[in-house]
Amino acid sequence: MTHSASLAHCFSLTSLFAVGCSSASEPNAPGPTPGSELLASPPDKAGFQLKLEIEVPAGVEGTWCQYFVLPEDSHDIGRYQSRYTPISHHLIVYQTALTPADPVIARGVFDCDRSDRLRSLAGFHFGTQTASDDVTYPAGIGKRQQPNEVVMLEYHAINTGNEAVRAEARVNFWYSESPVQTLADTLFFYQPTIFVAPGEAGQASMHCEIDGDISLLYALPHMHRRGVGFEATVSDGPDGPRRPLLTTNSYEVGTTRYDPFVEVRAGQAIDFTCHYQNSESFPVIEGSSAARNEMCTFAATFISPSGAPLSAETRTCEGTRSGTRMHGTTACAQTRICVEALRGADFTQESTLIARDRCYTSACQSGFALMQSFMGCQYEHCRAECVTSTPPLDQAACDACVRQHCGELDSACVAHSC
């Protein structure tokens, strides 16, 4: 599963309401009484506001999305400011590869779960999990809003009350007051494999190698309510010395601002771990629902002192030596048997996802990595014989293909021990 694909789990709702992109979209409509709005828009020529409004029925959790076309002129953004209704869980403003002519732009608010909205994403502008947030870049540093750029606002809210709530989220883009010489970018690391048994503790980790010199300006972790601890470090390698980057014992944490900036050099890595305590009567796995699922993410705003961009693989922790890290005790062969037993299962069912993530998180890291290498080889060379064949599986044909193309990995997996 890719990290972007794992973000696609949302809860479906049908009672969706319209949104606006600042009061300027209806210049003749009566505005709110001055000072009564959730967050006032920037003055003319100082910036603009994205505004999403939704009625959340009683007892409902949902994630909504909305596309916005930004101003026709390019602007350097020096500050983001946000506020949302207290029942909200998070909001994210994504950059997209869409154009204003794309027909999806005109559909208004939509149910995130019923659309492949992640396919068009190209980056990030801003995100928060606190009711009020404000990120201001130092002088000379900022993000760039492209002419007629299309962005997508994702909004997650949970109404545990007995009455419907009219909820809203607002994000202000403030133009930079001084020329921007250095453009900021974003790291977004998403751990897609979590399993915490009922009544037990658990953890989820990632190792993310950095392929260029960068300076971190801000950082933001994200977990749900079972999150009881988070730590991120910078290291010189898997066994090298580590220096603290961010530590918290709560899932409710805002943006951390670094002053001075945190320097990370090419070849170093960011490692992070989320710790959980599951007091529920059901197992908890990765997903968007704050009621039933957990998340483990690390996002950070950075600049490149040399001006050279980081690779897309580095910015999403998908490089060759980067990715999830497991803490279990099961060797490769046993983990592989566990995963292969799910072949042909319905992965739209929560029970299948629970079984899969239990297989993965039970593995020791070396066994998990070796199993992933073997299964990647099998998928590349023996897909028809072993993966997508019509049941029942022709085991002899699969074994012959594996011996020919993945024999060394197969033998290594069988011989492996933690």
HELIX and SHEET records of a PDB file:
HELIX    1   1 HIS A    3  SER A    6  1                                   4    
HELIX    2   2 SER A   23  SER A   25  5                                   3    
HELIX    3   3 PRO A  103  ARG A  107  5                                   5    
HELIX    4   4 CYS A  112  ARG A  114  5                                   3    
HELIX    5   5 ARG A  117  SER A  120  5                                   4    
HELIX    6   6 ALA A  312  ARG A  315  1                                   4    
HELIX    7   7 CYS A  332  GLU A  340  1                                   9    
HELIX    8   8 GLU A  350  THR A  361  1                                  12    
HELIX    9   9 GLN A  365  HIS A  381  1                                  17    
HELIX   10  10 ARG A  383  VAL A  387  3                                   5    
HELIX   11  11 GLN A  395  ALA A  415  1                                  21    
SHEET    1   A 4 GLY A  47  VAL A  56  0                                        
SHEET    2   A 4 VAL A 165  TYR A 175 -1                                        
SHEET    3   A 4 HIS A  75  TYR A  84 -1                                        
SHEET    4   A 4 SER A 132  THR A 136 -1                                        
SHEET    1   B 5 GLY A  47  VAL A  56  0                                        
SHEET    2   B 5 VAL A 165  TYR A 175 -1                                        
SHEET    3   B 5 HIS A  75  TYR A  84 -1                                        
SHEET    4   B 5 ILE A 141  GLN A 145 -1                                        
SHEET    5   B 5 THR A 182  LEU A 183  1                                        
SHEET    1   C 5 PHE A 110  ASP A 111  0                                        
SHEET    2   C 5 GLU A  61  VAL A  69 -1                                        
SHEET    3   C 5 VAL A 150  ILE A 158 -1                                        
SHEET    4   C 5 SER A  88  THR A  96 -1                                        
SHEET    5   C 5 LEU A 121  THR A 128 -1                                        
SHEET    1   D 4 ASP A 185  TYR A 190  0                                        
SHEET    2   D 4 THR A 297  ILE A 303 -1                                        
SHEET    3   D 4 ILE A 214  HIS A 222 -1                                        
SHEET    4   D 4 THR A 256  VAL A 264 -1                                        
SHEET    1   E 3 PHE A 195  VAL A 196  0                                        
SHEET    2   E 3 VAL A 284  GLU A 286 -1                                        
SHEET    3   E 3 ASN A 293  GLU A 294  1                                        
SHEET    1   F 5 ARG A 242  THR A 248  0                                        
SHEET    2   F 5 GLY A 227  SER A 235 -1                                        
SHEET    3   F 5 ALA A 269  GLN A 277 -1                                        
SHEET    4   F 5 ALA A 201  GLU A 209 -1                                        
SHEET    5   F 5 GLY A 323  ARG A 325 -1                                        
END                                                                             
